Amino acid sequence: MYSLVVREISESDEQEILSIRNDPLNYKWFFSNSPVLANVHREWFSNRLLDSRFFTLAAESDSQVVGVAYLTTISDYSARVSIVVRNESGNRGVGTRLLNELKHRSKQRGIMSLTAEVLKSNTASINFFLKNGFITESSQQKSSEKIDENVVLLLFNLNSW
Ligand SMILES: CC(C)(COP(=O)(O)OP(=O)(O)OC[C@H]1O[C@@H](n2cnc3c(N)ncnc32)[C@H](O)[C@@H]1OP(=O)(O)O)[C@@H](O)C(=O)NCCC(=O)NCCS
């Protein structure tokens, strides 16, 4: 049996989360498409620890952090979900457990919907969100210095959940 605990992040998770974030197999799907510097990560992580509103979650298995999930751009109505799972731990339900916990906590806080923005080429992630009840809201071209790609916006309505 794959044992998994989902909990809020703690100070000691900083390096493990950085290593998941900086795995090329993961960051190729991020809009930045690049690894994050340790000091930039530290600042992000410290802010996350301080602000419980963001409820940043870690999934832990056998004393190892295997995934992280959090909300960004939070308003009263909506928040954007980010999830990343350690590559070797994929397809074992880690992402689903993290997403379910985010759904519960968001609903408790009165947030009405969750969104996810995913590169169109990231079919694993699109499948993941669709399997977890999200619907495709739109698909649009996103252009910046780092990307010029189609991005799919997915939506989950917490009111009817
Ligand atoms: C997307 C992601 C979070 C899914 O996490 P996970 O723990 O593997 O997902 P789960 O095991 O809970 O769910 C499995 C479902 O996800 C989808 N999925 C996961 N890996 C997949 C793959 N390699 N190919 C196709 N679908 C895949 C499928 O729908 C699968 O269900 P199925 O096996 O019945 O078809 C993970 O692949 C990841 O971290 N990707 C890189 C970062 C990213 O793209 N994040 C999302 C943007 S916010």
The ligand as a MOL file (V3000), in Angstrom:
LIG
                    3D

  0  0  0     0  0            999 V3000
M  V30 BEGIN CTAB
M  V30 COUNTS 48 50 0 0 0
M  V30 BEGIN ATOM
M  V30 1 C -0.3270 16.8040 -13.3450 0
M  V30 2 C 0.2140 16.1070 -12.0980 0
M  V30 3 C 0.1160 17.0650 -10.9130 0
M  V30 4 C -0.6400 14.8330 -11.8330 0
M  V30 5 O -0.2090 14.2590 -10.6120 0
M  V30 6 P -0.3320 12.6650 -10.3500 0
M  V30 7 O -0.0120 12.4280 -8.9290 0
M  V30 8 O 0.4820 11.9490 -11.3720 0
M  V30 9 O -1.8810 12.4000 -10.6530 0
M  V30 10 P -2.8330 11.2740 -10.0420 0
M  V30 11 O -2.0610 10.0040 -9.9010 0
M  V30 12 O -3.5390 11.7930 -8.8590 0
M  V30 13 O -3.9170 11.1660 -11.2030 0
M  V30 14 C -3.6830 10.3320 -12.2850 0
M  V30 15 C -4.4060 10.9180 -13.5000 0
M  V30 16 O -3.6820 12.0600 -13.9780 0
M  V30 17 C -3.5270 11.9750 -15.4020 0
M  V30 18 N -2.1160 11.6220 -15.6740 0
M  V30 19 C -1.0880 11.5950 -14.7660 0
M  V30 20 N 0.0770 11.2900 -15.4050 0
M  V30 21 C -0.2270 11.1260 -16.7040 0
M  V30 22 C 0.5430 10.8140 -17.8660 0
M  V30 23 N 1.8680 10.6050 -17.8010 0
M  V30 24 N -0.1040 10.7560 -19.0560 0
M  V30 25 C -1.4230 10.9670 -19.1650 0
M  V30 26 N -2.2180 11.2660 -18.0890 0
M  V30 27 C -1.6180 11.3380 -16.8950 0
M  V30 28 C -4.4700 10.8740 -15.8330 0
M  V30 29 O -5.7670 11.4350 -15.9890 0
M  V30 30 C -4.4300 9.9300 -14.6430 0
M  V30 31 O -5.5800 9.1370 -14.5320 0
M  V30 32 P -5.6560 7.7250 -15.3430 0
M  V30 33 O -4.3910 7.0040 -14.9820 0
M  V30 34 O -6.8810 7.0770 -14.8220 0
M  V30 35 O -5.7150 8.0910 -16.7710 0
M  V30 36 C 1.6980 15.6460 -12.3280 0
M  V30 37 O 1.7650 14.9190 -13.5300 0
M  V30 38 C 2.7190 16.7950 -12.3900 0
M  V30 39 O 3.2660 17.2100 -11.3760 0
M  V30 40 N 3.0040 17.3070 -13.6050 0
M  V30 41 C 4.0380 18.3660 -13.7810 0
M  V30 42 C 3.5970 19.7120 -13.2410 0
M  V30 43 C 2.2920 20.1480 -13.8520 0
M  V30 44 O 2.0760 20.0370 -15.0380 0
M  V30 45 N 1.3950 20.6670 -12.9820 0
M  V30 46 C 0.0630 21.0930 -13.3990 0
M  V30 47 C 0.0040 22.5480 -13.7410 0
M  V30 48 S -0.5410 23.4660 -12.3320 0
M  V30 END ATOM
M  V30 BEGIN BOND
M  V30 1 1 1 2
M  V30 2 1 2 3
M  V30 3 1 2 4
M  V30 4 1 2 36
M  V30 5 1 4 5
M  V30 6 1 5 6
M  V30 7 2 6 7
M  V30 8 1 6 8
M  V30 9 1 6 9
M  V30 10 1 9 10
M  V30 11 2 10 11
M  V30 12 1 10 12
M  V30 13 1 10 13
M  V30 14 1 13 14
M  V30 15 1 14 15
M  V30 16 1 15 16
M  V30 17 1 15 30
M  V30 18 1 16 17
M  V30 19 1 17 18
M  V30 20 1 17 28
M  V30 21 1 18 19
M  V30 22 1 18 27
M  V30 23 2 19 20
M  V30 24 1 20 21
M  V30 25 1 21 22
M  V30 26 2 21 27
M  V30 27 1 22 23
M  V30 28 2 22 24
M  V30 29 1 24 25
M  V30 30 2 25 26
M  V30 31 1 26 27
M  V30 32 1 28 29
M  V30 33 1 28 30
M  V30 34 1 30 31
M  V30 35 1 31 32
M  V30 36 2 32 33
M  V30 37 1 32 34
M  V30 38 1 32 35
M  V30 39 1 36 37
M  V30 40 1 36 38
M  V30 41 2 38 39
M  V30 42 1 38 40
M  V30 43 1 40 41
M  V30 44 1 41 42
M  V30 45 1 42 43
M  V30 46 2 43 44
M  V30 47 1 43 45
M  V30 48 1 45 46
M  V30 49 1 46 47
M  V30 50 1 47 48
M  V30 END BOND
M  V30 END CTAB
M  END
